[in-house]
Amino acid sequence: MDSKQTNTDKARRRDYYRAHLEDDELIMTPFCACGNLLNDDYYCEKCNRHCRCYEIICEDSTTLERVQAYIRNSPQFSVYKAYLSNQG
């Protein structure tokens, strides 16, 4: 199963995380498919629904490599698919 993809348009039709590295720590911020930033409860007040994020859009290739390693090595991450952001 290849978890590396670059088509973030596909991922954006679903709830997703935006991921980046900050001081070598992985930071993942949840978003609704509508683009609304989600709070800790993952409830979108714009869509009035609870969101489920299974897509991770990585800001750069270094972040993507880290996320892919987690997907390969951690059962908790195995449900996710990772994408490289096509926004520079």
OpenMM code with the backbone's topology and positions (N, CA, C; nanometers):
from openmm import Vec3, app, unit

residues = "MET ASP SER LYS GLN THR ASN THR ASP LYS ALA ARG ARG ARG ASP TYR TYR ARG ALA HIS LEU GLU ASP ASP GLU LEU ILE MET THR PRO PHE CYS ALA CYS GLY ASN LEU LEU ASN ASP ASP TYR TYR CYS GLU LYS CYS ASN ARG HIS CYS ARG CYS TYR GLU ILE ILE CYS GLU ASP SER THR THR LEU GLU ARG VAL GLN ALA TYR ILE ARG ASN SER PRO GLN PHE SER VAL TYR LYS ALA TYR LEU SER ASN GLN GLY".split()
positions = [
    Vec3(0.0846, -0.1180, 0.0000),
    Vec3(0.0000, 0.0000, 0.0000),
    Vec3(0.0891, 0.1243, 0.0000),
    Vec3(0.0764, 0.2070, -0.0997),
    Vec3(0.1571, 0.3276, -0.1121),
    Vec3(0.0825, 0.4443, -0.0495),
    Vec3(0.1382, 0.4993, 0.0593),
    Vec3(0.0709, 0.6079, 0.1287),
    Vec3(0.1147, 0.7450, 0.0769),
    Vec3(0.2124, 0.7504, -0.0133),
    Vec3(0.2601, 0.8783, -0.0648),
    Vec3(0.1802, 0.9165, -0.1880),
    Vec3(0.1159, 1.0311, -0.1806),
    Vec3(0.0426, 1.0838, -0.2938),
    Vec3(0.0612, 1.2348, -0.2940),
    Vec3(0.0413, 1.2973, -0.4079),
    Vec3(0.0581, 1.4416, -0.4149),
    Vec3(-0.0706, 1.5138, -0.4508),
    Vec3(-0.1788, 1.4449, -0.4653),
    Vec3(-0.3044, 1.5080, -0.5048),
    Vec3(-0.3810, 1.5552, -0.3817),
    Vec3(-0.3510, 1.6761, -0.3336),
    Vec3(-0.4187, 1.7256, -0.2139),
    Vec3(-0.5619, 1.7661, -0.2425),
    Vec3(-0.5997, 1.7838, -0.3692),
    Vec3(-0.7391, 1.8152, -0.4002),
    Vec3(-0.8299, 1.7002, -0.3572),
    Vec3(-0.7855, 1.5773, -0.3791),
    Vec3(-0.8623, 1.4613, -0.3365),
    Vec3(-0.8767, 1.4613, -0.1845),
    Vec3(-0.7682, 1.4875, -0.1144),
    Vec3(-0.7710, 1.4869, 0.0319),
    Vec3(-0.8607, 1.5973, 0.0861),
    Vec3(-0.8672, 1.7095, 0.0200),
    Vec3(-0.9445, 1.8223, 0.0708),
    Vec3(-1.0949, 1.8008, 0.0632),
    Vec3(-1.1395, 1.7011, -0.0100),
    Vec3(-1.2823, 1.6709, -0.0111),
    Vec3(-1.3217, 1.5949, 0.1149),
    Vec3(-1.2243, 1.5620, 0.1958),
    Vec3(-1.2464, 1.4906, 0.3207),
    Vec3(-1.1872, 1.5740, 0.4341),
    Vec3(-1.2233, 1.5370, 0.5553),
    Vec3(-1.1606, 1.5997, 0.6708),
    Vec3(-1.0124, 1.5616, 0.6679),
    Vec3(-0.9275, 1.6501, 0.7163),
    Vec3(-0.7838, 1.6257, 0.7029),
    Vec3(-0.7042, 1.6992, 0.8099),
    Vec3(-0.5795, 1.6582, 0.8230),
    Vec3(-0.4818, 1.7299, 0.9051),
    Vec3(-0.3855, 1.8028, 0.8123),
    Vec3(-0.3410, 1.9204, 0.8524),
    Vec3(-0.2273, 1.9877, 0.7894),
    Vec3(-0.1104, 1.9594, 0.8822),
    Vec3(-0.0005, 1.9091, 0.8286),
    Vec3(0.1129, 1.8689, 0.9114),
    Vec3(0.2383, 1.9454, 0.8728),
    Vec3(0.3164, 1.9797, 0.9752),
    Vec3(0.4477, 2.0400, 0.9548),
    Vec3(0.5360, 2.0050, 1.0751),
    Vec3(0.6655, 2.0255, 1.0576),
    Vec3(0.7596, 2.0029, 1.1667),
    Vec3(0.7939, 2.1361, 1.2308),
    Vec3(0.7946, 2.1369, 1.3624),
    Vec3(0.8302, 2.2567, 1.4387),
    Vec3(0.9254, 2.2129, 1.5487),
    Vec3(1.0487, 2.2610, 1.5439),
    Vec3(1.1527, 2.2175, 1.6373),
    Vec3(1.1633, 2.0650, 1.6391),
    Vec3(1.1590, 2.0049, 1.5206),
    Vec3(1.1689, 1.8615, 1.4975),
    Vec3(1.0524, 1.7821, 1.5573),
    Vec3(0.9443, 1.8495, 1.5913),
    Vec3(0.8243, 1.7842, 1.6428),
    Vec3(0.7147, 1.7925, 1.5377),
    Vec3(0.6429, 1.6816, 1.5180),
    Vec3(0.5340, 1.6782, 1.4207),
    Vec3(0.4120, 1.7493, 1.4783),
    Vec3(0.3640, 1.8494, 1.4069),
    Vec3(0.2446, 1.9246, 1.4459),
    Vec3(0.1370, 1.8956, 1.3422),
    Vec3(0.0222, 1.8461, 1.3882),
    Vec3(-0.0887, 1.8150, 1.2985),
    Vec3(-0.2107, 1.8945, 1.3434),
    Vec3(-0.2642, 1.9768, 1.2534),
    Vec3(-0.3787, 2.0616, 1.2826),
    Vec3(-0.4996, 2.0105, 1.2048),
    Vec3(-0.6109, 1.9804, 1.2733),
    Vec3(-0.7274, 1.9229, 1.2049),
    Vec3(-0.8148, 2.0280, 1.1353),
    Vec3(-0.8647, 1.9910, 1.0160),
    Vec3(-0.9549, 2.0753, 0.9384),
    Vec3(-1.0722, 1.9923, 0.8891),
    Vec3(-1.1872, 2.0540, 0.8806),
    Vec3(-1.3049, 1.9930, 0.8196),
    Vec3(-1.2866, 1.9943, 0.6677),
    Vec3(-1.3597, 1.9103, 0.5990),
    Vec3(-1.3553, 1.9081, 0.4526),
    Vec3(-1.3924, 2.0435, 0.3934),
    Vec3(-1.4721, 2.1225, 0.4658),
    Vec3(-1.5112, 2.2551, 0.4178),
    Vec3(-1.3984, 2.3570, 0.4326),
    Vec3(-1.2895, 2.3198, 0.5012),
    Vec3(-1.1767, 2.4099, 0.5207),
    Vec3(-1.1749, 2.4768, 0.6567),
    Vec3(-1.2772, 2.4547, 0.7367),
    Vec3(-1.2871, 2.5150, 0.8696),
    Vec3(-1.1886, 2.4482, 0.9657),
    Vec3(-1.1126, 2.5288, 1.0413),
    Vec3(-1.0227, 2.4785, 1.1447),
    Vec3(-1.1056, 2.4160, 1.2554),
    Vec3(-1.0645, 2.2972, 1.3017),
    Vec3(-1.1399, 2.2259, 1.4041),
    Vec3(-1.0768, 2.2439, 1.5419),
    Vec3(-1.1597, 2.2445, 1.6448),
    Vec3(-1.1130, 2.2477, 1.7827),
    Vec3(-1.0817, 2.1059, 1.8280),
    Vec3(-1.0484, 2.0893, 1.9547),
    Vec3(-1.0125, 1.9587, 2.0093),
    Vec3(-1.1250, 1.8566, 2.0007),
    Vec3(-1.2491, 1.9011, 1.9946),
    Vec3(-1.3619, 1.8075, 1.9875),
    Vec3(-1.3947, 1.7645, 1.8441),
    Vec3(-1.3241, 1.8204, 1.7458),
    Vec3(-1.3412, 1.7870, 1.6037),
    Vec3(-1.4825, 1.8146, 1.5520),
    Vec3(-1.5509, 1.9062, 1.6158),
    Vec3(-1.6858, 1.9437, 1.5716),
    Vec3(-1.6750, 2.0682, 1.4843),
    Vec3(-1.7332, 2.0617, 1.3644),
    Vec3(-1.7337, 2.1764, 1.2743),
    Vec3(-1.8631, 2.2529, 1.2938),
    Vec3(-1.8516, 2.3740, 1.3429),
    Vec3(-1.9708, 2.4552, 1.3654),
    Vec3(-2.0299, 2.5066, 1.2350),
    Vec3(-1.9487, 2.5140, 1.1310),
    Vec3(-1.9981, 2.5572, 1.0005),
    Vec3(-2.0860, 2.4493, 0.9365),
    Vec3(-2.0450, 2.3227, 0.9468),
    Vec3(-2.1192, 2.2108, 0.8870),
    Vec3(-2.2111, 2.1414, 0.9875),
    Vec3(-2.1969, 2.1749, 1.1155),
    Vec3(-2.2742, 2.1118, 1.2229),
    Vec3(-2.2581, 1.9601, 1.2246),
    Vec3(-2.1314, 1.9158, 1.2239),
    Vec3(-2.1047, 1.7725, 1.2296),
    Vec3(-1.9691, 1.7460, 1.2944),
    Vec3(-1.9539, 1.6233, 1.3445),
    Vec3(-1.8256, 1.5790, 1.3973),
    Vec3(-1.7429, 1.5258, 1.2808),
    Vec3(-1.6180, 1.5677, 1.2746),
    Vec3(-1.5307, 1.5317, 1.1634),
    Vec3(-1.4390, 1.4157, 1.2011),
    Vec3(-1.3958, 1.3434, 1.0994),
    Vec3(-1.3029, 1.2323, 1.1165),
    Vec3(-1.1898, 1.2521, 1.0169),
    Vec3(-1.0731, 1.2809, 1.0674),
    Vec3(-0.9575, 1.3093, 0.9831),
    Vec3(-0.8739, 1.1835, 0.9618),
    Vec3(-0.8649, 1.1382, 0.8358),
    Vec3(-0.7817, 1.0238, 0.8010),
    Vec3(-0.6817, 1.0586, 0.6907),
    Vec3(-0.6815, 1.1831, 0.6484),
    Vec3(-0.5882, 1.2311, 0.5467),
    Vec3(-0.4930, 1.3295, 0.6143),
    Vec3(-0.3652, 1.3219, 0.5788),
    Vec3(-0.2654, 1.4133, 0.6336),
    Vec3(-0.1968, 1.4829, 0.5178),
    Vec3(-0.2109, 1.6139, 0.5100),
    Vec3(-0.1475, 1.6929, 0.4048),
    Vec3(-0.0218, 1.7560, 0.4641),
    Vec3(0.0934, 1.7157, 0.4118),
    Vec3(0.2230, 1.7591, 0.4649),
    Vec3(0.2748, 1.8788, 0.3880),
    Vec3(0.3300, 1.9748, 0.4619),
    Vec3(0.3739, 2.0989, 0.3967),
    Vec3(0.5014, 2.0820, 0.3153),
    Vec3(0.5838, 1.9815, 0.3449),
    Vec3(0.7072, 1.9606, 0.2687),
    Vec3(0.7460, 1.8127, 0.2720),
    Vec3(0.8471, 1.7783, 0.1934),
    Vec3(0.8859, 1.6377, 0.1807),
    Vec3(0.9450, 1.5816, 0.3102),
    Vec3(1.0107, 1.6637, 0.3902),
    Vec3(1.0650, 1.6173, 0.5179),
    Vec3(0.9529, 1.5748, 0.6117),
    Vec3(0.8472, 1.6548, 0.6157),
    Vec3(0.7311, 1.6210, 0.6981),
    Vec3(0.6638, 1.4957, 0.6452),
    Vec3(0.6504, 1.4864, 0.5132),
    Vec3(0.5898, 1.3686, 0.4520),
    Vec3(0.6678, 1.2424, 0.4881),
    Vec3(0.7988, 1.2481, 0.4830),
    Vec3(0.8808, 1.1321, 0.5184),
    Vec3(0.8578, 1.0912, 0.6636),
    Vec3(0.8476, 1.1869, 0.7537),
    Vec3(0.8234, 1.1569, 0.8946),
    Vec3(0.6865, 1.0908, 0.9117),
    Vec3(0.5855, 1.1459, 0.8476),
    Vec3(0.4502, 1.0901, 0.8581),
    Vec3(0.4460, 0.9496, 0.7988),
    Vec3(0.5110, 0.9290, 0.6857),
    Vec3(0.5144, 0.7955, 0.6244),
    Vec3(0.5815, 0.6940, 0.7163),
    Vec3(0.6854, 0.7353, 0.7865),
    Vec3(0.7510, 0.6453, 0.8816),
    Vec3(0.6540, 0.6067, 0.9928),
    Vec3(0.5772, 0.7030, 1.0415),
    Vec3(0.4766, 0.6722, 1.1436),
    Vec3(0.3707, 0.5774, 1.0890),
    Vec3(0.3265, 0.6002, 0.9664),
    Vec3(0.2246, 0.5139, 0.9049),
    Vec3(0.2764, 0.3703, 0.8928),
    Vec3(0.4022, 0.3564, 0.8525),
    Vec3(0.4620, 0.2219, 0.8376),
    Vec3(0.4849, 0.1533, 0.9720),
    Vec3(0.5234, 0.2282, 1.0730),
    Vec3(0.5721, 0.1680, 1.1968),
    Vec3(0.4769, 0.1714, 1.3149),
    Vec3(0.3699, 0.2461, 1.3074),
    Vec3(0.2799, 0.2587, 1.4218),
    Vec3(0.1391, 0.2151, 1.3843),
    Vec3(0.0850, 0.1170, 1.4563),
    Vec3(-0.0521, 0.0747, 1.4294),
    Vec3(-0.1527, 0.1895, 1.4443),
    Vec3(-0.1239, 0.2854, 1.5304),
    Vec3(-0.2145, 0.3989, 1.5495),
    Vec3(-0.2203, 0.4893, 1.4265),
    Vec3(-0.1150, 0.4903, 1.3457),
    Vec3(-0.1109, 0.5739, 1.2259),
    Vec3(-0.1495, 0.4972, 1.0994),
    Vec3(-0.1687, 0.3673, 1.1091),
    Vec3(-0.1888, 0.2870, 0.9882),
    Vec3(-0.3183, 0.3201, 0.9141),
    Vec3(-0.4114, 0.3884, 0.9761),
    Vec3(-0.5381, 0.4233, 0.9107),
    Vec3(-0.5272, 0.5495, 0.8247),
    Vec3(-0.4141, 0.6196, 0.8324),
    Vec3(-0.3982, 0.7472, 0.7623),
    Vec3(-0.3350, 0.7315, 0.6249),
    Vec3(-0.3637, 0.8280, 0.5387),
    Vec3(-0.2956, 0.8423, 0.4095),
    Vec3(-0.2285, 0.9788, 0.4110),
    Vec3(-0.1071, 0.9840, 0.3597),
    Vec3(-0.0299, 1.1076, 0.3595),
    Vec3(-0.0184, 1.1639, 0.2190),
    Vec3(-0.0245, 1.2936, 0.2094),
    Vec3(-0.0139, 1.3657, 0.0836),
    Vec3(0.0858, 1.4797, 0.0994),
    Vec3(0.1557, 1.5104, -0.0061),
    Vec3(0.2425, 1.6274, -0.0095),
    Vec3(0.1584, 1.7436, -0.0602),
    Vec3(0.1609, 1.8528, 0.0116),
    Vec3(0.0852, 1.9710, -0.0295),
    Vec3(0.1347, 2.0186, -0.1651),
    Vec3(0.0417, 2.0523, -0.2529),
    Vec3(0.0823, 2.1066, -0.3819),
    Vec3(0.0810, 2.2587, -0.3806),
    Vec3(0.0720, 2.3152, -0.2610),
    Vec3(0.0840, 2.4601, -0.2439),
    Vec3(0.2239, 2.4896, -0.1948),
    Vec3(0.2937, 2.5770, -0.2642),
    Vec3(0.4308, 2.6066, -0.2287),
    Vec3(0.4391, 2.6977, -0.1165),
] * unit.nanometer
topology = app.Topology()
chain = topology.addChain("A")
for resn in residues:
    res = topology.addResidue(resn, chain)
    for name in ("N", "CA", "C"):
        topology.addAtom(name, app.Element.getBySymbol(name[0]), res)
